[in-house]
Amino acid sequence: MNQVARGKAGMGRGAVAGGGGARRSIGQLDLMRSDARGISWPPLIGARKATLAALVQWLDRSQWFDPAEMEVRQYRQLALLAGHLQRHSVRFAQRLADAGLEPADLARPEGLRSLPPLGRRDVQAKDPPIFCDSVPEGHAPVHEGRTSGSTGEPVVVRKTAVNRLHWMGMTLRYHLWAEPDFAHPICAIRASMPRYGPTAGWGAPVSLFFDTGPGLMIDVEEDVGRQVELIAGFAPGSLIVYPSNLVALIEQMDARGIDLPSLRRVRTIGETLSQEVRDRAEARIGATVIDCYSSEEVGYIAMQCPDSQFYHLMGETLIVEVVDEEGRSCVDGEVGRLLVTDLHNHATPMIRYAIGDWAEAGPPCPCGRGLPTIRRILGRERNMIVKPDGTRHWPLTGFKQFRDIAPIAQYQMRQHAPDRIELRMVVERPLTVGEEGRLRQHLQSVLGQPFTIEFAYFDGRLPTGRNGKLEEFLRLF
């Protein structure tokens, strides 16, 4: 597909034109605001923001690279990074030596595959040190990112100003892919934000470059009934929300007979989005659900394609492998664990990092973008149920029938042992003995095992981590 034909699917609703005087329609990136007084076009961007503006323009182009060209550039960057990591990280130098590799060997996919994966425990270990003793000029300052530790294996990763720049660039990509324009109001329900309430615009990085509609920030710890009221009163065109919070909103909408007709897009973040939740939200709210997948350790990993339900991997910043139990690369339709290589972190060698998540490999996307795909994200190892015979699978929770059995407003399953599961609930009234019995029977049926089911009740909201996330199913052993 030539670049002119691709234009209808570009980040700015128009891709970079090809040679020979080819044209494309005006897109979002053509509406960047100028910083220079008295100049509106072509926009002049202030020095502090110019690098980010240039990166975003580059990302708008690189998404259309041929996959083979994308791979060449990825591995060239990896070999360059590996040279720095070998010189400045004792741990990485040892990993390379143990595998019989040199930095130049990582310039090819088969060289990278020869390096054993890096686990969470490996990142946690302090001897020998994993962090680099210095970063290249222009990469400072270095800051630390910490995971929530909900796996029981909290991880600290040092990242640089370049990593921060890429995070901002990919955030802009997510907005540009998801939104037809920035003029409408947007609402976000998040944890650990500096401030909550109404804002004049969407906030950084979008508001650094574009005129936007107003925003509303809601604390994820706010009562869900109050959240629905705030959203209805604000009437946003888009909502950014965790999937578990989205389910709670729908329950409140149903219980109180409230609709949210202004919403056109629901953008989910932070947790695994199941097909059940996607379908339920689109049917109840009447909005398109758009998902993205990121982590504290490596930033944006994948975003839902603006033209399909495949997820594009962020090939400009990461190499993402989907591998089976034997470490072989998965093909389209096969499920495997994810190994992530950060191509720009010169402070912590996150090379073939086993992030703990599983996904289904995807084919080339019909949209024409050269970025690799996955079909879906299934969740983390800790989200797989384990039966007494040792078999494991992704659980079907049967939540669609919960409200038919009992007035359950919010729930979470926690497996404490191969034969024992705790169901945590927030309920609208105390359940009867009969309702508990039917609920227990329903869960044993959909889970395919006569587990011991224990009930635990909470007032208001179920407890979450500091990041505000709440996973539907969590295995604790």
C-alpha positions in Angstrom: 0.0 0.0 0.0 1.5 3.4 -0.9 1.6 6.2 1.6 -1.1 8.3 0.0 -3.5 5.4 0.3 -2.5 4.9 3.9 -3.3 8.5 4.7 -6.9 7.9 5.7 -5.7 5.8 8.7 -2.8 8.0 9.8 -2.3 9.5 13.3 -3.5 12.9 12.2 -6.2 11.3 10.0 -3.8 11.8 7.1 -0.4 10.2 6.6 2.7 11.8 5.3 2.4 12.3 1.6 4.7 10.4 -0.8 6.9 12.0 -3.4 5.9 13.4 -6.8 3.6 16.1 -5.4 1.2 13.7 -3.8 -1.3 15.3 -1.4 -3.1 14.4 1.7 -5.9 15.9 3.8 -5.3 18.2 6.8 -4.9 16.2 10.0 -4.5 16.8 13.7 -0.8 17.4 13.6 -1.3 20.2 11.1 -3.2 22.1 13.8 -0.3 22.4 16.2 -0.3 25.7 17.9 2.5 28.2 17.4 4.5 29.5 20.3 5.9 32.6 18.5 4.0 35.8 19.0 2.4 37.1 15.8 2.9 33.7 14.0 0.1 31.1 13.6 1.4 29.2 10.6 3.7 27.4 10.0 3.9 27.0 13.7 7.1 27.8 15.6 7.6 25.6 18.7 9.6 26.9 21.7 13.0 25.3 22.3 11.9 23.3 25.3 9.1 21.6 23.4 10.7 21.4 20.0 12.2 18.0 20.6 8.9 16.5 21.6 7.2 18.1 18.6 9.8 16.7 16.3 9.5 13.2 17.9 5.7 13.2 17.4 6.1 14.2 13.8 8.6 11.4 13.3 6.2 8.9 15.0 3.5 9.9 12.6 5.8 8.9 9.8 7.5 5.8 11.2 4.3 4.0 11.9 4.0 3.4 8.1 7.5 1.9 7.7 7.7 -1.5 6.1 8.1 -4.1 8.8 11.5 -5.2 7.5 12.7 -1.6 7.7 11.3 -1.2 11.2 13.2 -4.4 12.3 16.5 -3.2 10.9 16.2 0.1 12.8 15.2 -1.6 16.0 18.1 -4.0 16.1 20.6 -1.3 15.0 19.5 0.7 18.0 19.6 -2.3 20.3 23.2 -3.1 19.4 24.1 0.6 20.0 22.4 0.4 23.4 24.0 -2.9 24.3 27.4 -1.4 23.9 26.7 1.2 26.5 25.0 -1.3 28.8 28.0 -3.7 28.6 30.4 -0.9 29.7 28.3 0.5 32.5 26.1 -2.3 33.9 28.0 -5.1 35.7 25.0 -7.3 35.6 24.3 -6.9 31.9 28.0 -7.4 31.0 27.8 -10.7 33.0 24.5 -11.7 31.1 26.2 -11.2 27.8 29.3 -13.1 28.8 27.4 -16.0 30.2 25.5 -16.3 26.9 28.7 -16.0 24.9 27.5 -12.8 23.2 28.9 -9.4 22.3 26.8 -6.2 21.8 27.1 -6.5 18.0 25.4 -9.9 18.2 22.2 -8.2 19.3 22.0 -6.4 16.0 20.1 -9.5 14.7 16.9 -11.2 16.1 18.7 -14.6 16.5 21.3 -12.9 18.6 18.7 -11.4 21.0 16.9 -14.7 21.2 20.2 -16.3 22.4 20.0 -14.1 25.6 18.1 -15.8 28.4 15.1 -13.7 29.7 15.3 -11.3 32.6 12.8 -12.0 35.3 11.4 -9.8 38.0 13.6 -11.4 40.6 16.6 -10.7 38.4 15.7 -7.0 38.4 15.2 -7.0 42.2 18.6 -8.6 42.9 21.2 -6.2 44.1 24.4 -8.2 43.5 25.9 -7.7 41.0 24.4 -4.2 40.4 22.0 -4.0 37.4 21.8 -0.2 37.2 24.3 1.6 34.9 26.9 3.7 36.7 26.4 6.6 34.2 24.2 7.6 31.3 25.2 9.3 28.0 25.3 13.1 27.8 21.8 14.5 27.2 20.0 11.5 29.0 20.0 13.0 32.5 18.2 13.4 34.8 17.6 9.8 35.9 14.5 9.0 38.0 13.1 5.8 39.5 9.8 4.1 38.5 8.3 1.6 40.9 5.6 -1.0 40.2 2.7 -1.5 42.5 4.1 -4.8 43.8 0.7 -6.5 43.4 2.6 -9.6 42.2 4.4 -9.8 45.5 7.6 -8.9 43.5 7.9 -5.1 43.4 10.4 -3.8 40.9 12.4 -0.5 40.8 13.5 0.6 37.4 15.7 3.7 36.8 14.7 5.7 33.6 16.2 8.7 31.9 14.9 11.9 30.4 14.9 10.2 27.0 12.5 7.6 28.4 10.3 10.4 29.7 10.4 12.1 26.3 9.3 8.8 24.6 6.5 8.4 27.2 5.2 11.9 26.3 5.4 11.2 22.6 3.5 7.9 22.9 0.9 9.6 25.0 0.3 12.0 22.2 0.1 9.1 19.8 -2.6 7.5 22.0 -4.6 10.7 21.9 -4.1 11.2 18.2 -5.1 7.6 17.4 -8.1 7.7 19.6 -9.6 11.1 19.1 -11.0 12.7 15.9 -10.3 16.1 17.4 -9.5 17.7 20.7 -12.3 20.2 20.9 -14.7 18.2 23.1 -14.6 17.8 26.9 -12.7 14.9 28.3 -13.0 13.1 31.7 -10.4 10.9 33.3 -10.8 8.7 36.4 -7.4 8.1 37.8 -5.4 7.4 40.9 -2.5 9.4 42.4 -3.0 12.6 40.4 -1.7 16.0 41.7 -5.1 17.5 41.7 -8.7 16.6 40.9 -11.6 18.6 39.6 -12.3 20.7 36.4 -9.4 21.9 34.2 -9.2 24.4 31.4 -7.8 21.9 29.0 -6.8 18.3 28.6 -3.4 18.9 30.2 0.1 17.9 29.1 1.2 16.8 26.7 -1.8 17.5 24.4 -2.3 21.1 25.7 1.3 21.9 25.1 0.6 21.9 21.3 -3.1 22.0 20.7 -6.2 23.9 21.6 -8.5 21.5 23.5 -11.9 21.4 25.2 -12.1 21.4 29.0 -11.2 18.5 31.2 -12.4 16.9 34.4 -10.2 14.7 36.7 -12.0 12.4 39.1 -10.3 10.5 41.9 -10.7 6.7 41.4 -11.4 6.5 45.2 -14.5 8.7 44.8 -17.8 7.0 45.4 -18.9 5.3 42.1 -22.4 6.8 42.4 -20.8 10.2 42.7 -18.6 9.4 39.7 -21.6 8.8 37.5 -23.2 12.0 38.7 -20.0 14.0 37.9 -19.7 12.5 34.5 -23.3 13.1 33.6 -23.1 16.7 34.7 -19.9 17.4 32.8 -21.1 15.6 29.6 -17.7 14.6 28.2 -17.2 13.2 24.7 -14.4 10.9 25.9 -13.8 9.0 29.2 -10.4 7.6 30.3 -10.9 4.9 32.9 -9.7 1.6 34.4 -11.7 -1.4 33.1 -12.7 -2.4 36.7 -13.9 1.1 37.4 -15.8 1.0 34.0 -17.7 -2.1 35.2 -18.6 -0.4 38.5 -19.9 2.7 36.5 -22.1 0.4 34.4 -23.5 -1.2 37.5 -24.4 2.2 39.0 -25.9 3.3 35.7 -28.1 0.2 35.7 -29.1 0.5 39.3 -29.9 4.2 39.1 -31.3 4.3 35.5 -28.7 6.9 34.4 -27.4 7.2 30.8 -24.3 9.0 29.5 -25.4 10.0 26.0 -22.5 12.5 25.5 -19.9 9.8 25.5 -18.6 8.7 22.1 -15.3 7.0 23.3 -14.4 5.1 26.4 -10.6 4.8 26.6 -9.4 2.0 29.0 -6.0 2.0 30.6 -4.0 0.2 33.4 -5.7 -3.2 33.5 -6.5 -6.0 31.2 -9.6 -5.3 29.2 -11.7 -8.5 28.6 -13.9 -8.9 25.5 -16.9 -9.3 27.9 -16.3 -5.9 29.5 -15.7 -4.3 26.0 -18.9 -5.7 24.7 -20.9 -4.8 27.8 -19.6 -1.2 27.8 -20.3 -0.6 24.1 -23.8 -2.0 24.4 -24.8 -0.1 27.6 -23.1 3.2 27.0 -23.2 3.3 23.2 -19.6 4.4 22.9 -16.6 2.9 21.2 -14.1 1.3 23.6 -10.4 2.0 22.8 -7.7 0.2 24.8 -4.0 0.7 25.4 -1.5 -1.4 27.3 1.5 0.0 29.2 3.7 -0.7 32.3 5.7 1.3 34.7 8.8 -0.5 33.8 8.9 0.0 30.0 6.1 2.6 29.2 3.6 2.1 26.4 3.7 -1.4 25.0 0.7 -1.6 22.7 -2.3 0.5 21.6 -5.5 -0.5 19.8 -5.3 0.3 16.1 -7.6 3.2 15.2 -8.9 1.1 12.2 -9.2 -2.4 13.8 -9.3 -4.1 17.1 -5.7 -5.4 16.8 -3.1 -3.9 19.1 -0.1 -2.3 17.6 3.2 -2.8 19.5 5.2 0.4 19.9 8.1 -0.7 17.7 9.9 2.6 17.8 10.7 2.2 21.5 10.4 -1.5 22.2 11.0 -5.0 20.8 8.2 -7.2 22.0 8.4 -11.0 21.7 5.5 -13.4 22.2 7.1 -16.8 23.1 5.7 -20.2 24.0 6.7 -22.4 27.0 9.8 -23.5 25.2 10.8 -20.0 24.3 9.9 -20.3 20.6 8.4 -17.3 18.9 4.6 -17.6 18.6 2.8 -17.2 15.3 -0.6 -15.6 14.6 -3.2 -17.0 16.9 -0.8 -18.6 19.4 -0.7 -17.5 23.0 2.5 -16.9 24.8 4.3 -14.8 27.4 5.7 -11.4 26.6 9.4 -10.5 26.6 10.0 -6.8 26.3 13.2 -5.0 25.3 13.4 -1.3 26.0 15.5 0.2 23.2 16.3 3.5 24.9 16.8 2.9 28.6 20.5 3.7 29.2 20.0 3.5 33.0 18.6 0.0 33.5 19.1 -2.8 31.0 15.6 -4.0 30.4 16.5 -6.5 27.7 14.2 -9.5 27.2 12.3 -8.6 30.3 9.7 -11.2 31.3 7.1 -8.7 32.3 4.7 -11.4 33.5 1.9 -10.8 30.9 0.5 -13.2 28.3 -0.9 -12.3 24.9 -2.1 -13.8 21.6 0.2 -13.1 18.6 -1.3 -11.2 15.7 -0.9 -10.9 11.9 0.1 -7.8 9.9 -2.7 -5.3 10.4 -5.0 -4.5 7.4 -4.6 -0.8 8.2 -1.1 -0.9 6.5 0.9 0.2 9.5 4.2 -1.6 9.8 4.1 -1.8 13.6 3.8 -5.5 14.8 0.5 -6.6 16.3 -1.0 -8.7 19.0 -4.6 -9.8 18.9 -5.3 -9.4 22.6 -3.8 -9.2 26.0 -4.9 -12.0 28.2 -3.4 -10.8 31.5 -0.6 -11.7 33.9 0.6 -15.0 35.1 -1.1 -14.2 38.4 -4.5 -13.9 36.6 -4.5 -17.6 35.6 -6.5 -19.9 37.7 -4.7 -23.1 38.9 -6.7 -26.3 39.6 -5.8 -28.9 42.1 -4.4 -31.2 39.3 -1.9 -28.4 38.4 -3.6 -27.4 35.1 -4.1 -23.6 34.6 -6.2 -21.5 32.3 -7.7 -18.0 32.0 -10.9 -18.0 34.2 -14.4 -17.3 33.1 -15.9 -15.5 36.0 -19.5 -15.5 34.8 -20.0 -11.9 36.1 -22.8 -11.3 33.6 -25.1 -13.5 35.7 -24.0 -12.0 39.1 -26.8 -9.3 39.1 -29.4 -12.0 38.2 -28.4 -13.9 41.3 -27.7 -11.1 43.9 -27.3 -7.3 44.1 -23.5 -7.2 43.6 -22.1 -3.8 42.9 -18.4 -4.7 42.7 -16.4 -7.9 43.0 -12.9 -9.5 42.9 -11.9 -13.1 43.0 -8.7 -14.1 44.9 -7.4 -17.6 44.7 -5.5 -18.5 47.9 -4.9 -22.2 47.2 -5.5 -24.7 44.4 -8.8 -25.6 46.0 -9.9 -22.3 47.6 -11.2 -19.0 46.2 -12.3 -15.9 48.0 -15.0 -13.7 46.4 -14.8 -10.2 47.6 -17.9 -8.1 47.1 -19.6 -4.8 47.7 -23.3 -5.4 47.8 -26.4 -3.2 47.8 -27.9 -5.1 50.7 -27.0 -8.2 52.7 -27.3 -11.4 50.7 -29.6 -14.2 51.8 -28.4 -17.7 52.5 -30.1 -18.8 49.3 -28.4 -16.1 47.2 -25.0 -17.1 48.6 -25.7 -20.7 47.7 -26.8 -19.9 44.2 -23.7 -17.7 43.7 -21.4 -20.4 45.0 -22.9 -22.9 42.7 -22.7 -20.6 39.7 -19.0 -19.9 40.3 -18.1 -23.6 40.7 -19.9 -24.2 37.4 -18.3 -21.4 35.3 -14.8 -22.2 36.8 -15.2 -25.9 36.1 -14.1 -27.0 39.5 -15.8 -27.6 42.9 -13.7 -25.0 44.6 -14.3 -24.0 48.2 -15.8 -20.5 47.7 -15.5 -18.0 50.6 -17.3 -14.7 50.7 -15.9 -11.4 52.0 -18.0 -8.2 52.2 -16.8 -4.6 52.0 -18.5 -1.3 52.3 -18.3 1.3 49.6 -15.4 0.2 47.4 -13.1 -2.8 47.3 -9.6 -1.9 48.4 -7.1 -1.2 45.6 -3.4 -0.6 45.4 -1.9 2.9 45.4 -2.2 2.9 41.6 -6.0 2.5 41.9 -6.1 -0.7 39.9 -8.3 -3.7 40.8 -7.8 -7.0 38.9 -10.9 -9.1 38.4 -9.1 -12.3 39.2 -5.9 -12.6 41.3 -3.9 -15.7 42.2 -1.9 -15.2 45.4 0.3 -18.3 45.5 
